[in-house]
Amino acid sequence: EYDDVRGAVKLYGGKARMSKFATPPLCPIYPDPPAPTIVEASDAVTPGDIKVRFVRPADAAIPPYLLPEARTNGGYAIAAQAGAACPDLTAARRQAWSVAAGAEEQPETVRGLQPGPNCVAVWAIDVMGRPSAPATTSVTVL
């Protein structure tokens, strides 16, 4: 991590420079969590609302020595926006899981969408607060 490199330079001297062979530049200790699987996104009873059903993925394999540092209980984030472009994580509402890995989460209602095509995105958030890649689908709101 950047602060580790800065500390090593301060302690031992020298200059830090990025190797042209480093891809990606940082080495994660464990992989990102897997994305949820979207089962269905459909109109809800109230106009402008949709119901989204998805399956909780398996928990990420986090090394045991990191778990005491865990900041959250994990969960998911969900967002939708009008048009073909999908929302990013900053627009998402975060929730705790209510089911075990491999089970379908309770249907989630996303409110206040525009009529027409909308993109829905769902992320899994691991206990360290790291998001998965988004699972996305398109739904047309009537």
Residue pairs with C-beta under 8 A, 6 or more apart in sequence:
1 26
2 26
5 16
6 16
8 16
9 15
9 16
18 25
29 63
29 66
30 60
30 61
30 62
30 63
30 66
31 60
31 61
32 60
32 130
32 131
32 132
32 133
33 57
33 59
33 60
33 124
33 125
33 126
33 130
33 131
33 132
34 57
34 58
34 60
34 124
34 132
35 57
35 122
35 123
35 124
35 132
35 133
35 134
35 135
36 54
36 55
36 56
36 57
36 76
36 105
36 122
36 123
36 124
36 132
36 135
37 54
37 55
37 57
37 135
38 52
38 53
38 54
38 120
38 122
38 135
38 136
38 137
39 53
39 54
39 55
39 104
40 51
40 52
40 53
41 50
41 51
41 52
41 53
41 120
41 137
41 138
41 139
42 50
42 51
42 139
43 49
43 50
43 51
43 139
43 141
43 142
44 50
44 51
44 109
46 111
47 141
47 142
48 111
48 112
48 113
48 114
48 115
48 141
49 109
49 110
49 111
49 112
49 113
50 80
50 109
50 110
50 113
50 118
50 120
50 139
50 141
51 107
51 108
51 109
52 78
52 80
52 107
52 108
52 109
52 110
52 120
52 122
53 104
53 105
53 107
53 108
54 76
54 104
54 105
54 108
54 122
54 135
55 102
55 103
55 104
55 105
56 76
56 97
56 99
56 100
56 101
56 102
56 103
56 104
56 105
56 124
57 101
57 124
57 132
58 101
58 102
59 74
59 101
59 126
59 127
60 126
60 130
62 70
62 126
62 127
62 128
66 128
67 127
69 128
70 127
70 128
71 127
71 128
71 129
72 125
72 127
72 128
72 129
73 96
73 97
73 127
74 96
74 97
74 124
74 125
74 126
74 127
75 94
75 95
75 96
75 97
75 124
75 125
76 94
76 95
76 97
76 105
76 122
76 123
76 124
76 125
77 89
77 92
77 93
77 94
77 95
77 122
77 123
77 125
77 131
78 92
78 93
78 95
78 108
78 110
78 120
78 121
78 122
78 123
79 87
79 88
79 89
79 91
79 92
79 93
79 110
79 120
79 121
80 87
80 110
80 113
80 118
80 119
80 120
80 121
80 139
81 87
81 91
81 113
81 118
81 119
82 113
82 114
82 116
82 117
82 118
83 116
83 117
83 118
83 119
84 117
84 119
84 138
85 119
86 119
86 120
86 121
86 134
86 136
87 119
87 121
88 121
89 123
89 131
89 134
92 121
92 123
94 125
95 108
97 105
98 105
98 106
99 105
99 106
110 120
113 141
114 141
115 141
115 142
116 140
116 141
117 138
117 139
117 140
118 138
118 139
118 140
118 141
119 136
119 137
119 138
120 136
120 137
120 138
120 139
121 134
121 135
121 136
122 134
122 135
122 136
123 131
123 132
123 133
123 134
123 135
124 131
124 132
125 131
125 132
126 132
